[in-house]
Amino acid sequence: MRVPSLLFAAAVVAALPSAGRADGPGACHCYRERTFDLERPGAADPYILATSRSSLLSAAFGPPKRELVEAVMTGTSPDDLWVAHWAASRIGADPSRLLEAKKAGGSWKAALAPPGRLGKAFEGALSRGAPDGELAALAVDDVLTSRLRAEPAAVAALHEAGASPSEAILAVVLADRLQTKPATVLASVKGGHATWGQVLQGLGLTPKDVDPLVRQLESR
């Protein structure tokens, strides 16, 4: 029997000790903290968010996570990886060639010219020279709605609440597990009631469980 979604979400949050805001992803991608620690409940959050983002990229477009991690470690930004793989899937191109074109041209606007088959929102952002982060967020949004079947209004609500692409991914994935709205999951973290690690712990999960959760939802 399913517990009503909002009551279950509230029960999970209520069962967790109070905590400050979850840490956002830092500049370093060598995450030292990869397990949840009761003494430092937010320490593993940067890793949890980063693995959510790379897990969805891997599940949606096929590149092994190891390759994605190696690319980031050698200087490729996560935003560029998302734009390259997403755009490549839309136009039938090689992601590595798109990354090379972006490096050579200095921008995604140059690399993807002339635009086509990328959708009105993305092409509009591209034409005005939107920053890489905005382009990557649009790519993530498309995958959340098309591959994870999140409602567009639910994704929009996450952005209105200040969610980063990584937070939006994790909120959508955990909302499915909790049978509640993604914004409800995000609010528990943004409101300082729990860290991402604590939400996982409340569900009986560890940071290592995020990857299979993402893949399971993407493959439905």
C-alpha positions, 0 to 999 in steps of 0.5 A, a space after each residue: 500500500 502506498 502512503 499518501 505522498 505529502 504525508 510520507 514526504 513530511 514523515 521522512 523530513 520530520 524523522 531527520 535531524 535539523 540541518 543547515 543548507 546543503 552544500 553546493 557543488 564546489 570547483 573541485 571534482 575530487 570528492 573526498 566525502 562520498 558517504 553520509 556522516 551523521 556528524 557532518 550531514 552535508 559533507 557528501 552533498 556535493 558528491 551526491 549532486 554531482 553523481 546525480 548529474 553524471 548518472 542521468 547524462 550516462 543513462 540518457 545518452 550512453 557514455 560510461 560514467 568513468 569517461 564523464 568523470 575523466 573528462 571533467 578531471 581533465 578540464 571539460 566542464 559538466 555544462 559542456 558535457 551536457 550540451 555536447 551529448 544532448 545536442 549530438 543526440 538531436 542532430 546526429 553528431 559526435 559529442 567529441 566533435 562538438 566539444 572540439 568545435 566549441 573549443 575552437 570557436 569559443 562558444 556553443 553559438 559558434 559550434 552549433 551554427 547554423 542551429 537546427 533541430 534543437 528546439 525553440 527554447 534552446 535555439 533562442 538561448 543559443 542565438 543570444 549567446 546564453 552562458 553555458 550553464 543556461 544551455 546545460 540547464 535547458 538540456 537537463 530540463 528536456 531530459 527530465 521531461 522527455 526521459 524521466 517524464 517529469 511534468 514541465 510545470 514541476 520542473 519550472 517550479 524547481 527553477 522558481 525555487 532556485 534549484 540548480 540542474 543537479 538539484 532538479 535531477 535529484 529532486 525529480 528522482 527522489 520525488 518519484 521514490 517518495 511519491 510526492 512533488 519534486 518541489 516538496 523534496 527540494 523545499 526540505 533541503 532549501 528550507 534547511 530542514 535536511 541535507 540531500 544525504 539526510 533525505 537519502 538516509 531517511 529513505 534507507 539509501 546511501 549516496 551509492 544508490 543514486 546511480 541505480 535510482 536514476 537509471 531505473 527511472 530513466 529506463 521505465 
